[in-house]
Amino acid sequence: MFQITRVLVLICSFSLLLFSTFISFYEGSQILTNPLVWEHTAVFSHWIKGDVTVSSDILTIDYLLYAAKHSPFFPLLMLLSTSAIFFQLVFWLFKNNPKVKITFCTMVILFSIIILIVLKDSPTTGLHLISMFFGILIIFSMIMTFWTVKNYKKDEYFISEV
């Protein structure tokens, strides 16, 4: 029964990821008609192509950035479903290996801290909401780390034999 629940969570998360990605790209395509935001929102296009002068210069990845800044609901759903997929897979596939789970949670915490630092001075509400999501993800990852450590005997898994 527990396996069925995990598979259903994965299927629902993956479906939500596909749906929210499609909608995010659709909402983000509005960047093409708004040249006033190209300088600050078409970041990836500036890095790769240089100056953005026409809408055809804008890369598709910038659609997601525009959607995250100006209509963050579906980008947040993308982040939530992606996080659910990764946590489910790691905690399912490595259920007997707490070191992998703790390492995964630590990497999520470090990645989230980096994202928080990058987004801390953002002027848009959308990116503030996304930084709040990463703050919550840090707390969740810490809880999962402590839960993993608590549920396994220290002597059995964490101390190597000499």
N, C-alpha and C positions, 0 to 999 in steps of 0.2 A: 504494500500500500504506500509506503514511504517513497519507493522508487517511482511510482506512478505520479505522485505529487511533484517530485523533482522534475520529471520529464514534462509535466504540464506547465510548471513554472518556466522551464526553458523554452517550450513552444510559445507560450504567451509572451515571454520577454522578447524572443526573436521576432514574433509577429509585430509587437509594439515597436521594436527597433526599425523594422522595414517600413511600417506605416509612418512613424514620426520622421524618419529620414526623408521619405518622399515629400511629406508636407513641409519639412524644413527647407529642402531645396526649392520647393515651389515658392514658399514665402520669401526666401532669400534671393530669388531671381528678380525681385523688385529693385535690387541694387542696380540693375542694368538701366533702369529708367530714372535713376536719381544720381546724376553726376556730382552733386554737391558733397556726397559722402564718400566718393571714391578715394579721396586722399587719406582718410582715416579708417576706412573699412576694408578696402581692397588691399590688405596688408600682404598677402601671399603673392598677389599679382605684382606689387611693387618690388618685392624681393626677387622674383624670378624674371619679370619682363622689364622692370624699370618703371618709367612713367606710364600711367594709364591715361590715355587720351580719348579712346573710343570704347564703347561697351564690349567690343569683341576682345579687348585686351584683358578683360576680367576673367580670372580662373574660376572654375566651378566651386572650389573649396571656399572662396570668398563669399559664396551664397550662404554657407553655414554661419560664417562670422556675422554677416548682415542680419540673418534671422536671429542669431543669439543676442545681438545688440538690440534689435527693434521689436521682435516678437518671440520671446524666449520660451514660450510654453513647449513647443515641439522639440527644440534643441534640448531642453531639460528632460523631456521624456526619452530622448535618444540617450542621454547620459545615464539616466536611471535604468533603462532597460539594458544598456551595455554593462553597467556595473552589476546588475542582477545576473546576467549571463556569466560574467567572469567569476563572480563569487560562487555561484552555483556549481560551475564546472570545477573550479579549484577545490572546493570543499567536498565535492562528490568524488572526483577522480583521485584525490589524495586524502581520502578520509582516514587512512591509517598512517599518514605521514605529517605529523604536526609541524615539523621543520619547514616543509614546503608551504603550509598554510600561513605560518608566522612570517616567513619571508615574503610571501605574496602580500599580506596585509601591510608589512613594513614598506614595501615598494609602492603600494597604493597611497600610504600616508605621505611618503616623500614626494611622489608625483603630485598629490593634491596640494601639498605645501608650496611647491613650485608654481602651480597654477594660481594659488591664492596670492603669491607675491607678484606674479605678472598682472593679475586683474585688480590689485588693490586700489589703484588710482583711476579706474575706469569711470568715465563720466555718465555711462548709460545704466539705466535700471536693469536692463537685461543681463549685462555682465555682472552686476552686483548680485543678482539672483543666482547666476551660475557659480559665482564665488561662494555664496552661501551653501549651495549644493556640495561643493568640494569641502567646505568646513564640516558639514554633516557627514560626508563620506569619511573624513578623518576620524570623527567620533565613532562612527560605525566600525571602521577598521580597527580602532583601538579596542572596542568592545569585543570584536571577534578574536583579536589576538589574546586578550585576557581570558576569554572563554576557552580558547584552544589550550592555553597553558594550564588552566584550572582543570580541564577534563582529562589530562594525561599526566601520568606519574612522571615526575622530574627524573628520577633515577633511571627509569626505563628508556626514555627517549633522548634526553638532553645531555647526559653525561656519557662521554665516549669511554670505551674500555681502554685501559692502559696496558 
